[in-house]
Amino acid sequence: MAMSRCRQVIDDVMYLMPVIWTCNPDSPSHYIKTEYMDNTDQKDVAIKNLFFGFKDNPTITDVYIS
């Protein structure tokens, strides 16, 4: 459903527009994880998965993390 809302027709050609999701999948079976992040068989969708953790934010102290 998420990808179907990002289609656009330009000069009778259908394009998939870029999609940026920010999420925290609550389990390994989460739809976004299984259908997009882990699915390497998709030929029509280029996936780039970026992971950021607490240590990537220099304003968060070690006391807050632990």
Secondary structure, 3 states (H helix, E strand, C coil): CCCHHHEEEECCEEEECCCCCCCCCCCCCCHHHHHHHCCCCCCCCCCCCCCCCHHHCCCCCHHHHC
